[in-house]
């Protein structure tokens, strides 16, 4: 069975981010759908993916909203590092050519981003939100 919208997009996002030199310069290969328990920071995690059906010319399509999280915890510059990671994510994905197996990618658009200090008082999380349209 072929992957549906959310799983196919998740796989494409991981591949695209791991292939982007700007992202890799900041986090190396630490790009996860689910990070290991003791993941070294900074790292990037694929956040929530919310597909909504769209009907077009008798074909099925979906508009998907998704988030990419950047997690940081250096002693002196966690906010700066998380922001740099978020900016690299935007550069890699906004209006990007994305290969999603089984679907035609109509668009990928950056929507917004947030940066918060985590409850431990040391870590920061940036969340970058995107919207994409997949046809197929």
C-alpha positions in Angstrom: 0.0 0.0 0.0 1.4 3.4 -0.9 1.8 6.1 1.7 -1.0 8.6 2.1 -0.5 12.3 2.3 1.0 12.8 5.8 3.5 9.9 5.8 4.6 10.6 2.3 5.2 14.3 3.2 7.0 13.4 6.4 9.5 11.2 4.5 10.0 13.9 1.9 10.6 16.6 4.6 13.3 14.5 6.4 15.0 13.8 3.1 14.9 17.5 2.0 16.3 18.8 5.3 19.0 16.1 5.4 20.1 17.2 1.9 20.2 20.9 2.7 23.7 22.3 3.4 22.5 25.2 5.6 20.5 22.9 7.8 23.2 20.2 8.0 25.8 22.9 9.0 23.7 23.6 12.1 22.4 20.2 13.2 24.4 17.6 11.2 22.4 14.5 10.7 20.2 15.1 13.7 16.9 15.4 11.8 14.2 13.2 13.2 10.5 12.2 13.0 11.0 11.2 16.6 14.3 12.0 18.3 16.0 9.4 20.5 15.6 9.8 24.3 19.0 11.5 24.8 19.3 13.3 21.5 22.2 15.8 21.3 21.1 19.3 20.7 20.6 21.2 18.4 18.3 18.9 16.5 15.3 19.2 14.2 12.1 17.2 14.7 9.2 16.9 12.3 6.2 18.2 14.2 2.5 17.7 13.6 1.1 17.2 10.1 -2.6 18.0 9.5 -4.0 17.0 6.1 -7.4 18.4 4.9 -9.0 16.9 1.8 -9.5 19.0 -1.3 -11.5 17.8 -4.4 -10.1 18.9 -7.8 -11.2 17.8 -11.2 -12.3 14.4 -10.0 -8.9 13.7 -8.4 -8.1 13.7 -4.7 -5.8 16.3 -3.2 -4.9 17.6 0.2 -3.9 20.8 1.8 -1.5 20.0 4.6 -0.3 22.3 7.5 2.8 21.1 9.2 5.4 22.2 11.7 9.1 21.7 11.9 10.7 22.0 15.4 14.2 23.2 16.2 15.4 22.2 19.7 18.5 24.0 21.2 20.2 24.0 24.6 23.6 25.7 24.5 24.6 27.5 27.7 25.0 31.0 26.3 23.1 31.2 23.0 20.1 28.8 22.9 17.7 31.5 21.6 20.2 32.5 18.8 20.9 28.9 17.8 17.2 28.0 17.7 16.5 31.1 15.6 19.3 30.2 13.2 17.9 26.7 12.8 14.4 28.1 12.2 15.8 30.5 9.5 17.7 27.6 7.8 14.4 25.5 7.8 12.6 28.4 6.1 15.3 28.8 3.5 15.3 25.0 2.8 11.5 24.6 2.5 9.7 27.9 1.5 8.7 27.6 -2.1 11.0 24.6 -2.4 10.9 21.9 -5.0 9.9 18.9 -2.8 9.7 15.4 -4.1 6.8 13.5 -2.4 6.5 10.0 -3.6 3.1 9.4 -5.2 2.0 13.0 -5.3 2.5 16.2 -7.2 3.6 19.1 -4.9 1.7 22.2 -6.0 3.2 24.5 -3.4 5.1 24.8 -0.1 4.6 28.1 1.7 6.1 29.3 5.0 3.3 30.6 7.3 4.9 31.6 10.6 7.3 30.7 13.3 7.5 30.9 17.1 10.3 30.7 19.6 9.8 29.8 23.2 11.9 29.0 26.2 11.2 25.5 27.5 10.0 24.8 31.0 13.5 23.7 32.1 14.7 27.3 31.8 17.7 26.3 29.6 16.3 25.0 26.3 14.6 26.7 23.4 12.2 25.4 20.8 11.5 27.2 17.5 8.5 25.9 15.6 8.2 26.8 11.9 4.8 26.3 10.3 4.2 25.7 6.6 1.3 25.0 4.3 1.5 22.7 1.3 -0.8 21.4 -1.4 -0.4 17.8 -2.7 -2.2 16.6 -5.7 -2.7 12.9 -6.4 
